[in-house]
Amino acid sequence: MNIIATLAEELNVKTNQVEAVLKLLSEDCTIPFIARYRKEMTGALDEEQIARIAEQYKYLCNLEKRKEDVIRLIAEKDMLTPELESQIKNCTKLIEVEDLYRPFKEKKKTKATEAIKMGLEPLAKKIMAFPKNGNIDSLASGYNMPVAEAVLNASYIISEWVSDNAYMRQRVRNFIFNTGSIKAKKKKNSVDEKKVYEMYYDFTDRIKYIKHYRVLALNRGEKEGIITVNLDFDNEKVLEMYKEKYLKDKDSFVCPIVVDAINDALKRLILPSIEREIRAMLTENSSAEAIKTFKENLGKLLITKPIRNKTVLGFDPAFRTGCKLAVLNPYGEVLEIATIYPHEPHNKKAEAAKILRELITKYHIDIIAIGNGTASRESEMFVSKVIKGLPVKYNIVSEAGASVYSASKLAIAEFPDLTVEKRSAISIGRRIQDPLSELVKIDPKSIGVGEYQHDVNQTNLSEALDFTVQKIVNEVGVNINTASDSILKYVSGLTKKAIETIQNFKKSQAFKDRMEIKNLKGITPKIYEQCIGFLRINDGNNILDRTKIHLESYPLTYELLKKLDLNLTDIDTLEFKQTLKEINVEKISTELHADVYTIQDIIQELLNPGLDPRDNLPDVLLKSDVLTIDDLKEGMELQGTVRNVVSFGAFVDIGLKNDGLIHISKLSQEYIANPLEVIHVGDIITCYVDKIDKEKAKVNLRLI
């Protein structure tokens, strides 16, 4: 197999693009660096495409290694034929290689191996020759055991031969997958108090078309002992396939023996194995889809637009232990911490309202960020009454993972004298000021914007989410003078030692020039090359240091400016920008002997020096009054914030205790396979009330 050509075809890219990516990766270049600063080599492949090339290359290399091992192992047994070697080399999946290797594997103690030890392999071969003359008694005599016993044990050998046929296993696997169903039944005497798995008590779906979230739900219900799950298919058709393959002469007196051996192989060896393989394949594919959804949601959440230059009060709701308040200045620094008890069992509403109003007045608070956990809606109602007539608004903020962060070593080091709940209030407030900087402190799995996250491959999930965080951090860029360890660890190329060196430098002085980073101990040339374009110095000596322009392109940037008779000191003027907008990029790239991609990126950065991509996003939806389910009517138009997107729809915060659900069928007038085609976490949307269930306190919404 030509791995490069195969990769290019599978991923719909050119072979030279694949070669360039693999070369750069082998030189310890990071994916964000390759995507941003080596476009001329890769043809501007993005992070997802580069990661896919790396992932598939690893798989195909493992596949080729396994092929070589299998060919060697079979050759060592002196059983390798040119035809078999060709079949193995042409395999495109690991399971195909294992199917071909199955007959040659060293078998553990089986009924067949025991029968071979008895000397019955010659009898099995005689039976499979389908003799017409004679009878079974004469055929099976002379084996020092009764005829029936000899035939039975010889049949076990035949069963194993039948089971080991790679072509038939693949054929049956495809048949079951394409034509079979997956069924679930409630287990007798199983307890499902909340009826979580009610829809699966008597469930049937086609294997080929079952949705991934249903596969994961079935797996969980089965694991919890609530339901049983089985594959259902045409057993008779499968038997006919094998009879067609193995019954060479239907007139032979051994035909019933061979049919019994086939049935035994199917029941004991083939079908249980294939069913496990299909279930494993469904789980693997479903896990990949769920992880993909989680990645997409996490990316949208991380890139939520920050609310800048506002004084924020973080509000961590609670009943018995009181609501913790944290006043934060526009830079996220803590000004004051307080606790109020407006809810049961204390009900000190008047005292709590007085404290809250005093804090709002004292610090000129602009926004109150209320965590969406326990007592969230009660706190929202309380806050909305207190702020009436005051120039302050509020927002409900997801507090997923806030408790994880608040109890972490990082939070303890930052606020050693505060309780977990007070640290949580700080985290909630900072999430609205700069979501990215705060959320990177938390294990991405704890952020809770996916589905069935505990049912998927945890290693794959962690890798995918870490990749997403790294991608977003480097896309946004990091102000090195204000960056925490938590965000620096995601910057392209930076190691733990390099981060420690950077932070130690900042203890005595701020960075004024990117070149200062290069001279730090522990910053190797490779580390510097990979990280420097993603580190910003917003108030340094060189305007270019606040842009995404890589230091290696500074000479080219100066050359471009000289050719255009422009000066960096005029970078914010209309004349400067207008000149850049009128450039013929291809023409000037040729004149400067530079690639088009780099020139385009330089121009873009000069037009918008230090632009945060989040600034182009819609503003966060702020509120000043609370909504109750009694205020709603079917058809009413509402504004809401998308909190989570799952396979069957999206959950939207419209101001009620429970988020409203927009089912996938209500997202578009046209058919869509995935809600992510039209809606994303963090979107501010206009939606309509579709159905109200006051008894269950549930609201169904529609986008159309």
N, C-alpha and C positions, 0 to 999 in steps of 0.2 A: 504494500500500500504506500502510495506517495502521500505522506501526511500533510504536507503543505497544500498540495492540490486538493486533497479531500476537504481540508479545512476551508479553503477558499470557496469551494463549491457549496458546502453546507451553510456557510455564513454569508454567502452572496457578496464576497469581496474579491479583490484581485490577489494573485499569489504574491506579488511584490509587497502588498500591504501586510500580509501575514508574515512574510519574511522579515520585514522591517520591525514589526511588533515583537517578534520572538528575539530578534537581535538586541533590541533595546532592553527587553526584560532580562536577557542574559547578562547585560551590562549593569544590572541592579538599578535600572530606572524604574520609578514608580508609575503606576497607571495615571494618576492626575498629571504628573510631569509630562508623560508621553502625549496625553490627550491635549494638553495646552501648548507645549513648547516644541513638539516634534511633529507638527501637522504636515510639514513638507515631506517627511519620511513616510508617514502612515496614510497620507491622503485624507487627513482630518477625521480619522476615526474617533468616536467619542469613548468615554470611559466604559460604557456598557459593552460596546463592541470589542474593545481591547480585553476586557475581563473575560468575555466569552471566548475569544481566541486562546487566551491563557488556559482557561478551564478545559476547553475541548482538546487542546494540544496535549495537556496532561493525560486526559482520558485515552486519546489515540496512542500516545506513547506507552501507556500501561497495556493497552490492547495489543500492540505490536510485541511488547515484552512477553505477554502471556502466550501469544502465538508461538514465539520462539521457544519458550519453555515447553509448551505442549508438543511441538514438533520434535524437540530433543528427547523428551521423555518417551514418546512413542517409538522414536528411532532406536533408543536404547533397548527397547524390547524386541527390536528387529521386526516391527510390524508396520512400519511406515511405507506407504505406497505413494507413487507420484500423484495419483488422483486425490488421496487423502490430504497430502501436503498442500495441494492446490486449493482444496476446499477450505482448509484452515486459513491459508493466506488470504483468501477472498472474504473471510468473515468481517462483518462491519460492527458487530456487537459482541461483548464478552460472553453473553449467554449462548450465542451460537458456537463459540469456541468450546465452551464447557459441554455443550450437547455432543460435539464431535469427540471430545476427550473421554466422555463417560464410559464407553466400552473398554477403555484401556487403563482406567484407574485401578489402583490396588483396592480390591474390595475387602471390606471388613467381613466378619463372619456372617454369611447370609445363607438362606436355604439353598441357593444355587451353588455357593462355594462348598457347602457340605456335600451336596450331591456330586460335585466334581471329584471330591476326595473319595467318594464311594466308587468312583470309576464309571460314572453313568453318562459322561459327556459323549462317548461313542453312540450310546442309545439315543440321546437327544438329536444327534446328527442324522441317525437313521430315520427317526420320526420325521425330521424336517426335509428328508428326501422324498417324502410322500410315496412310499411303496404301494403298488397295487396288488401284488401277489403275496399270498401268505396271510397271516393274522397276527394279532398283537401278542399272543402267547408265544409264538415261535420267535417273533422279533425281540421280545423282552426277556427271553430265557437266557440262562448262563451268567447271571450277575449275582449269584449267591444270595438271592433274596426273592421273596414272592413277586410275581409279575406285577401285581397291582402296586406294590411298594416301589418297584423299579420304575414303573411308568410315572407314578406321582412325583418322584424325585427328579426324574429326567424332565418332567414338565416345569419344574422350578428353574432349571437351566434355560429352557426355552423362554420362560417368562422374562428372565433377565436379558436374554438376547433381544426379545421384543422391546423391552423397556429401554434398552440402550440405543435404539435406532434414532439417530439425530434428526433425520429428515421427517420421520413420523411425529416425533415430539414437537418439532416446529409447526408441522401441519395442524396437529391437534390443538396446540396452544393458540394458534391463529384462529382456528375454528371456534373454540370456546370464547375467546375474546370478542370476536366479531358477531357471534350469533347467540351467545349465552346471556343469562341474567344474573344479577346479584340479589339475593333475597335475605330478608331479616324477619325474625319472629321474636316476640317477647318470651323470655325464659319463664318456665313454670315457677311460680312462687317468688320471682324476682321483685324487688321493691324499687319503685321509681316514684317517690313521694311527690315531687314537683312535676312529674310527667314530662321531664326534659326530652325523653326519647319516644314520646307518644306516637309521632308520625312513623316511627320505625318498628312499631309493634307488629305490623303486617305490611311489609314493604317489599316492592319489586321494582327493579330498574334494569335497563340494558347495561351490560358491562361496558360496552363501547362508548356509551353516551353519558354515563353517570357523572354528575357534577363533582368536582373535587371536594367541596365542603361536605357533601353527603358521605363520601368515602371516609373522611376523617371523623365525622360524627358516628358512622357505623363502627369504626375501629374503637372509638372511645366507649360507646355503649357496650360493645362486646367485651372490652377490657374490664369494664365496671360490673360485668355479669348481669346486665339488664336484658340484653338481646343475644340471639345466636345469629351468625351470618354465614351463608353458604352460597356457592355458585350453582346455578341450575342450567343445564344444557341437555342436548339430545344425546343421551348415552348410547342409544341404538345406532345412531349415525356414526359415532366414534368407533363403535365395535365393527361396523361395516367397513370403515376405512382400513382397519387392521386386518380384517378377513380378506379384503380385496388385495392387500399387500402380501399376506403370508399364505393364504390357501392356494397353493400352486395347482393342486389337482383335487377337485372336490369329490372325486370318485374313490379317493384313497381311504382305506379303513382307519387311518390315523387322524382324519379330519376332526372328529369330536375331541380327541386329545389336544390337538393344536388350538381348537377354539376354547377349550377349558384353560389352556395355558395363557391365551390372549386375555381372557376374562380375569384371570388371576393377576396378570401383569397390570391391567388397567386398574383393578380395584386396589391392589396392594402397592404398586410401584409407580405407575405413570400418573394417574389422575390426582392423587393426593399431592404429588410433587408439582404438577403443573398448576393446580389450584393455588398452592402456596406461592408459586412464581408470579401468577397473575395478581394475586392479592398484594404481593410485595411491589409489583410494578405499579399498580393503582395507587398504593400508598406513596411510593416514591414520586410519581407524577403529581399527585395531589399535594404532597408536602412542598414540592417545587412551586406550585401555583399559589399556595398559601403564603409562602415566603416572598414570592414576587409581589403579592398584594401588600404584605407588611412593609417591604422595602419602599414601595411607591408611597404608602401612607406616611411612613417615617420621613421620607425625603420632603414631602409637602409640609409636614409639621415643622421640620427643622428650618425650612426656609420661609417660615411665617414672618411677615413684616414686623420689625421691632417698632415699639413706640418710643421715640426719642424725646429727650429734653422734657420729660414729665416726672413729677414727683408722684410716687405710687405707694399705696398702702396694700400690703399683702395681707389677706384675710383667710386664715385657716379655720374653717368652721368645726364646731364640736358641741356636744350637749353637756354632759356631766363635767368635763374638764375645762370647759370654757373655750371661747374663740380667741386664738392668738393673732395679734396684730403686729405688723412690722412696717414701719415707715422707712421708705427708701428714697434717697435723693436721685436725681436724674442719672447718676453714674452707678446706681445700685448699692451705694453705701448705706449702712443702717444708721438711721437717725434716732429712732426710739422703738422700744418693744413694749407692748401692753397686752393685757388679758381682760376680756369682758365676758359676762355671763347672761346673755339675753334670752337663752332658751331653757327648757326644762333640764334638770329639776329646780334650777335657781330662779329663773324668770325675772332677773334684774334688768328689765328692759329700759327703764328710765335712766338708771345709772350707766348702762352700756351706751345708750344713745348720747348721753352727756359726754362721756369719754371720747366717743367716736367724733362728735361734732368739734370738740376741743382740738383733737388731733388734726382734723381737716382744716380748721382755721389757723392753728399754730404753724403748720408746715405748708399751707397753701396746696393741699393735696389735689391732684388733677384726676387721678383714676384709682378706683378700688378694685383689686384683683381678688375675686372670691374663688377658693378652691371648690371643685365639684364633687367632693366626697360627702361623708356623713354630715347632715344638717346644712347642706349647701343651699337648698331652696328656702328653708326657714331663714337662713342668714341673708339670702337675697331679698326676701320680703322685708326683713328688718332694715337692711341697708337702704333699700329703695324709699322707705318712709323717712329715714333719718336725713337723706340727702335732698329731699324735696326743697326747692328754693335755693339750693347751694350750687355753685358752679363746678360740680364734680359728677363724673359718670362712673359706671362700673362694668366689669366684664367677668363672665364665668370662665375660669381657667382650668384646664385639665390638670389634676394633681397626681396623675399616674406616675409612680416612681419617686414622688417627693419624699415619702417616708423612707424609701430605700436610701436616697441621697442623705437625708437628715440624720440617719444613724450611721453613715459611712465615716471612715477615717478622714476623708477629705473634708466633710462638714464639721467634724469635731475639731480638726486642725484650724479651720477657718473661724469657728465660733465655739471655742472650748467651754465658755461659761453659760451657754444657752441650752435649754432643753430641746429634745427632738422636735416637739411641736412648734417651738419658736423658730427653729431653723427651717422648718417646713413652710412657715408663713413667709420667711425671707425668700425661699425658693419660688413660691407661688408668685410673689410680687415681681421677682426678677424675670420670670417666664414671659411676662408681658412686655418688659423693657427690652430684653434681648433673648428671645427664645433659644437661639442656637447656642449662645455662650452658657446658658443655664442647663439645657438638656444634654449637652455633651458630658456633663458630670455624672450622668446616670447610665447604667447598663441599658443599651437600646432595647433589650427584651422587656424591660420593666416599664417602658413608656406606654404600652398598651394600645397600639393603633393597628391591630391585626385581628386575625381569627384563628382559633385552634393552634395558638402558638406553642402550647405545651404538648401538642400531638405530632409536631413535625420533627424532623431531624435537627437536634439542637446545635450540633456542630455547624451544619449548613446554615442554620438560622443566624447564629452568631457571626459567621463569616460574611453573610449577605448584609446584615445590618451594620457591621463595622465598615464594610465597603461603602455603604450609603452615607454614613456619617462622614467618612473621609472625603468622599466625593463632594458633599455639600460644603464642608469646612473649607476645602481648597477652592471651590467655586466662589465662595463669598470672600475669602481672604481673611487674614488675621492681623490685627494691630499688635505688633510685637511688644510694644510698651505697656499694653494693658492686658495681654493674653495670660490666661491661667495655664497651669500644667495640663488641665483637663482638655483644653482645646488645642494646645500645642502638640499633644501626642497624636493628633490626627493630621497634622501638617505633613505634607509629602517629604519623606526622607529623614525627618527628625527622629533621633534616638533618645532614649531616656537620659543618657549622659549629656547629649547635646542640649536637651531641654534644661537640665540642671545648670549647665554652664550659662545659658541665656538668662535664666532667672537670677543666678548669682550676680551677673553683670548689672542687672536692673536694680539691685539693692542699693547700689552706690550712684548710679546715673542712668539716664534714659538714652536709648539708642538715637543717634542723630543721622546715621548714614548706614546703608546696607553693607558697606565695606567693613564696618566695625564687626559685623557678625562673622565675616570671613576670617578674621584674625583671632577669633576666640579659640581657646584650647578645646580640643574635642570636636571641632567642626572641620571634618575632612573635606577635601575638594569635592567628593561625590555628594556628601550631605549638603554642602553649600549649593551645588548645582541644582539638586532636587528641590530644596526648600525655598530658596531666596525669592523666587517669583511670587510665592504665596504669602510672604511676610511683608506687611506694610509699615512704613514709618510716616505717619500722617503730618507730623510737624517737624520734619527733619531738614537737612541742608539742601537736599535735592528733590525737586518736585516729582521726578520720576520714581522716587522711592515709595510714593503713595499709590502707584499704579501696579497693574499686573505685568508690566513690561519687564522681562527678565534682564538681569544685569548684563548678560552676554549680548543683548540687543541694544544696549545703550549707545555704542558707537554708531550703529545703523540708524538709531533714532536721531542722533545729532546730525548725521549726514543728511537724513531726510529733511530735517528742519532747515539746515543750511541751504539745501537745494531749493526749498520753498521760500527762503528768505524770511523765516519765522524765528521768533525768540521765545524761549520757555517762559520768560517773565510775563508774556502776553497771553498765556494759556487760557485764561478765563474771558478773553475778549471775543466779541462777535466776529471780528475780522479774522482772528486766528482760526476760529472754528469754521468759518465759511470757506477759507482757503483749503482746509483739510477735506471738507465735504466735496469740493470740486475736483479733487485729484482723480486722475486716471490711474487706478491702482496697477493694472497690468503694465502700463507704459513705464511708470516710475520704478516698478519692481525690476524691469529689464535694465533700466538705466543704472540702478544701484546694485545690480547683480545679486538681487535678493529674491527669496521666494514670496509669492503672492500672499500666502497665509500669514507670514510674520508681518508683512507690511500692513495688511488689513487689521491685524490685532493691535499693532502700534498706533495706527490711526484711531481706532476705536477707543483706546485708552487715553490718547491725547484729547479726544473730544469730550470724554467723561472721566477725568482723572480721579481714581479712587472711588468710583461709583460702586455702591453696594447693590448687587442685583436684586436684593429684597426691596429696595426703595421703589421699584417699579410696580410692586404688587399692590392690590387694594388695601385700604386701611382696615385695621381690626374693627369689628362691629362693637361699639360701645352702647350701653343702655343706661336709662335713668329711671325706668319704671318696670315693675314686674308684671308678668302675664300669668293668668290662671286658666285652667282647662275650661272653666265656666265662661271665659271671655271669647272662646272660640266658636266659630260656626263653619259648617262645611262650605267650601269655596272661598273662605277668607284668605286674603293675600298676606304673607308674612315674610320677614327677613330672618335668616338664620345662619349659623356657622356650622359647617360640616365637621363633625367630631371624629367619625370613623367611617371607612368604606369597606364593606365586606362583599362577598360574592353575590349575595342576593339583594343588595341595595346599599343605602347609606343612612347613617344616623345623624340627625341634625338637631342642634341646640336652638330651640325657638323660645327658650325662656321658661319652660316647664320643668317640673322635677325630673321627668324622664324625657330623654331625647325622642323626637319624632322619627319615624322610619319612612323613608321613600323606597318602596320596593323597586327592584330593577325594571319591572314592567311599567313603572310610572315615571321613569327617568327620561324616556324619549318616545316619540311617536313611531320611530323606526326600531327594528330589532337590534339590540346590542348584546354582545356575549359577555361583556364585563362592565360593571358600573364605572370603572376607572376610565372608560372611553369618554365619559361626559362629566364626571364629578370627582373632586379630590379633597382630601383632608385640608381644612383651613379655608376652603372656599366660602365666600360670603354670597349667599344665594337668595333669590326670591322664589318662594314656593307657595303652595296652596294646600289648605286643609282638605284632605280627601275623605277621611272617616274618623269619627271620635268615639272612643269606648271609655265612658266615664267610670264605669264599674272597675275596669282594669287599669284606669289612668293611662291609657295608651292613645296615641294620635298617629294616624297614617297620613302621610303627606304625598304630594305629587309635584313634579317639576314642570309638567305640561298641562 
